[in-house]
Amino acid sequence: MINWGAVIIGFVLSIVLGAIFGVIIPAWGFFIGILIAGMLVGYMVGGDAANGMVNGAVSGAFGGIVLSVLLLIFGTIIAGLLGFAVATITSFVILIGLIGVIIVMAVGGAIGSIVKGEA
């Protein structure tokens, strides 16, 4: 079962921790930040590894989808049809990269649930 409170917290933490670690460790910091965010989501939801994995993956997917929608909205508002076209292409690239974010956050969620140890 999806815990939407943990998913939203994980979404916010993935942005914050990804940005902070991305500045501190330029090459791998973003992935470390989202892995930690996924682990926290998994720890918050507990249960088995699959439950943490699902909640972590949903949290990662939520972030990418929200980012794509915001790009489309603000790209269209700021630059009209050209902004919409550029934002659409950028959104496709983000959604392809989203697969990696989902995998990293799902692994983090599984680790967090295992660490919590509730079956």
C-alpha positions as CSV (number, residue, x, y, z in Angstrom):
1,M,0.0,0.0,0.0
2,I,1.3,3.4,-0.9
3,N,1.8,5.8,2.0
4,W,1.3,9.2,0.3
5,G,2.7,11.2,3.2
6,A,6.0,9.3,2.9
7,V,5.9,9.7,-0.9
8,I,5.5,13.5,-0.7
9,I,8.2,13.8,2.0
10,G,10.5,11.6,-0.2
11,F,9.8,13.8,-3.2
12,V,10.7,17.0,-1.3
13,L,13.8,15.3,0.3
14,S,14.9,14.0,-3.1
15,I,15.0,17.6,-4.4
16,V,16.7,19.0,-1.3
17,L,19.2,16.2,-0.7
18,G,19.9,15.8,-4.4
19,A,20.7,19.5,-4.7
20,I,22.8,19.6,-1.5
21,F,24.8,16.5,-2.3
22,G,25.1,17.5,-5.9
23,V,26.9,20.7,-4.9
24,I,29.1,18.9,-2.4
25,I,30.0,15.9,-4.6
26,P,29.6,17.0,-8.2
27,A,29.8,13.7,-10.0
28,W,27.7,11.4,-7.8
29,G,26.1,13.7,-5.3
30,F,22.7,13.8,-6.9
31,F,22.4,10.0,-6.9
32,I,23.6,9.8,-3.3
33,G,21.0,12.4,-2.3
34,I,18.1,10.5,-4.0
35,L,19.3,7.2,-2.6
36,I,19.2,8.6,0.9
37,A,15.7,10.1,0.2
38,G,14.6,6.7,-1.0
39,M,16.0,5.0,2.1
40,L,14.1,7.5,4.3
41,V,10.9,6.7,2.5
42,G,11.4,3.0,2.9
43,Y,12.2,3.5,6.6
44,M,9.1,5.6,7.1
45,V,6.7,3.1,5.5
46,G,8.3,0.0,7.0
47,G,7.0,-3.4,6.0
48,D,8.9,-5.7,3.7
49,A,11.5,-4.7,1.0
50,A,8.8,-4.7,-1.7
51,N,6.7,-2.2,0.2
52,G,9.7,0.2,0.6
53,M,10.7,-0.4,-3.0
54,V,7.2,0.5,-4.3
55,N,6.9,3.7,-2.2
56,G,10.4,4.8,-3.1
57,A,9.7,4.3,-6.8
58,V,6.4,6.2,-6.6
59,S,8.2,9.0,-4.9
60,G,10.8,9.2,-7.6
61,A,8.2,9.0,-10.4
62,F,6.2,11.7,-8.7
63,G,9.2,14.1,-8.8
64,G,9.9,13.6,-12.4
65,I,6.2,14.0,-13.5
66,V,5.8,17.1,-11.4
67,L,9.0,18.6,-12.9
68,S,7.8,17.8,-16.4
69,V,4.4,19.4,-15.9
70,L,5.9,22.5,-14.4
71,L,8.3,22.8,-17.3
72,L,5.4,22.6,-19.7
73,I,3.3,25.2,-17.9
74,F,6.0,27.7,-17.3
75,G,7.7,27.2,-20.7
76,T,4.4,27.9,-22.4
77,I,3.7,31.0,-20.2
78,I,7.1,32.5,-20.7
79,A,7.8,31.8,-24.3
80,G,4.5,30.7,-25.9
81,L,4.5,28.1,-28.6
82,L,8.3,27.9,-28.8
83,G,8.5,27.5,-25.0
84,F,6.0,24.7,-25.2
85,A,8.0,22.9,-27.9
86,V,11.2,23.2,-26.0
87,A,9.6,22.2,-22.7
88,T,8.0,19.2,-24.4
89,I,11.4,18.0,-25.7
90,T,13.0,18.6,-22.3
91,S,10.1,16.7,-20.6
92,F,10.8,13.7,-22.8
93,V,14.4,13.8,-21.8
94,I,13.5,14.1,-18.1
95,L,11.0,11.2,-18.3
96,I,13.7,9.0,-19.9
97,G,16.1,10.0,-17.1
98,L,13.3,9.3,-14.7
99,I,13.8,5.6,-15.1
100,G,17.2,5.9,-13.4
101,V,15.8,8.0,-10.6
102,I,13.0,5.5,-10.0
103,I,15.5,2.6,-9.9
104,V,17.8,4.4,-7.4
105,M,14.9,5.5,-5.2
106,A,13.3,2.0,-5.3
107,V,16.6,0.4,-4.2
108,G,16.9,3.0,-1.4
109,G,13.3,2.3,-0.3
110,A,14.0,-1.4,-0.2
111,I,17.2,-0.8,1.9
112,G,15.2,1.5,4.3
113,S,12.5,-1.0,4.8
114,I,15.0,-3.8,5.5
115,V,16.9,-1.5,8.0
116,K,13.6,-0.8,9.8
117,G,13.0,-4.5,10.0
118,E,9.2,-4.7,10.2
119,A,7.8,-7.7,8.3
